[in-house]
Every structure is written in structure tokens, then in C-alpha cells.
Amino acid sequence: MGRKPGPAGMERELISAMLERPIDVCAACPLHAGGRCAFVPRKVAAGERLWEQGEVPPEVTFVKSGAVALTATDAEGGHWWNGVRGPRSLLGVEALQGKPARARAEVVTDAALCTADPSSLRLQMVTPSGPAPLELSAALVPLLLEELDRRSEETQGRSGTALSRVARFILDHSDVVASGQRGPFSKRHVASMLGIRPETMSRCLAALTRDGLITVGRSITVDDRDRLEAVASPPRVVVDAPPRRRRKALRSE
């Protein structure tokens, strides 16, 4: 039986629940400003690509349910930034400024999305006669800030040891990692995202399982969140500077 999560673990679980709880009715959506919404709902099947890295997203997209993968590659084709977005995530925000997307967006599970034309959305946010422009802006800003925070955290996901990278990913996305090649994110896919070899990924999972931190089956279950968080964020070793030698004062004769 796993240990009770500490304050940091409880805070992470609370934030995760708030962000990943699917939206069943429009009235529960943060974008349902003033009783009206600038977004149009649509169903999207797993595997559909929303836009490519480097192109301006055709729509600003809000995730109601399901999961979307963001993948950015460098000039040599290597993964340098990756993320997973679930319900209550706002994507394609670059389109509001007509800028190219920093990452490719692909739906990895059947999803319910709400989309808005960027030009129309900008107009509605500044036009007094539009559908509650102040409420709409107030609803968008927290979502934009949350997305920026998550991107900042994810750009650090490829730093540290292989074990700490795997631990960080499991803490955030254990529900989407599956064995084999049929899951939304196979172990091989996750290894590529984290910049490690698949066999290294397997050794890390085996080590975390052996230490009682996780259970690996068709999916991954976190058994000891506190210890897993410690592995994900190992304490920095502070090296004390050697004591400075005192110079002997020259005595005047």
C-alpha cells in the first residue's frame, strides 16, 4: 500500500485534477463567458494532426476531453520539447498573433475539442458589442499563463539523469503510458520524447518498480509519490568552497 502523499504531492494531484477533469457541459467550461461562447465544439479521432511545427495554427483549440501530444524537433530532427495536453488546455495560441507553432499538435486519443477562428476571436475580445469581451479575456488569460508555465517546465524535462526524467514524466503522465505500440504513448515513444534509449527506459522502469515506487502493467501506477518526487527532483549537492588562507601581515621593523 502506497504512502499518503505529502504536501507537494497533494498540491500536484489537486492541480492535475483541476486541469484534467473532462468538461461534460458547456456551462462548466471556463470559456463559457457571459452565457455565450466564441468556440465551436467538434469531435476528433485519435491520430488526427491539428497542425505542424512551423505553421500558423488554423484555429485556437480548447480541449474538452481526450489528449493531444505536442512535439517539437530541432534542425537535426531530434526531439527537444514534448508535452501532453488534456482537458482544460488551450492550444494554438500562437495563431492569435499570427505566429508559427513551436510544436506539432496531434490527437492521441479520441477527443472533444472546441475551436475558434483566431481573427474572429481577436475581434470579439476587443469589440464592445461582442459576446462579453471582458469575460472572454478574463477566461483566456489564466489558460494562456498555465500553458506558458507548462511549456517552461517541459523544456526542462530532458535535463538531469535518465532516471529523473522518467520519474518526472510518470508523475505528470502515468495515465497515458501504455505497453506495446498501441497505447497513446508507448514506452518507446516516451523514451524518444525524453531523449533516452528504449532499453534505458526499460531499466529505469525496472529500477523504480524494484524500489516499490511504481507498478508497471498495461499502464503505470504510482505507489509511492513522495519518493518518486524525490527521484524526479534530486537535491542539489552544495560543495563548500575551500577555506581561504589568511595572509600573514608583514610587520614593519
Buried (B, 14 or more C-beta within 10 A) or exposed (E): EBEEBEEEBEEBBEEBEEBBEBBEEBEEBBBBBEEEBBBEBEEBEEEBEBBEBEEBBEBBBBBBBBBBBBBBBEEEEEBBBBBBBBBBBBBBBBBBEEEEBEBBBBBBBBBBBBBBBBEEBBEBBEEEEBBBBEBBEEBBEEBEEBBEEBBEEBBEBBEBEBBBBBBBBBBBBBBBBBEEEEBBBBBBBBBBBBBBEBEBBBBBBEBBBEEEBBEBEEEBEBBBBBBBBBBBBEEEEEEEEEEEEEEEEEEEE
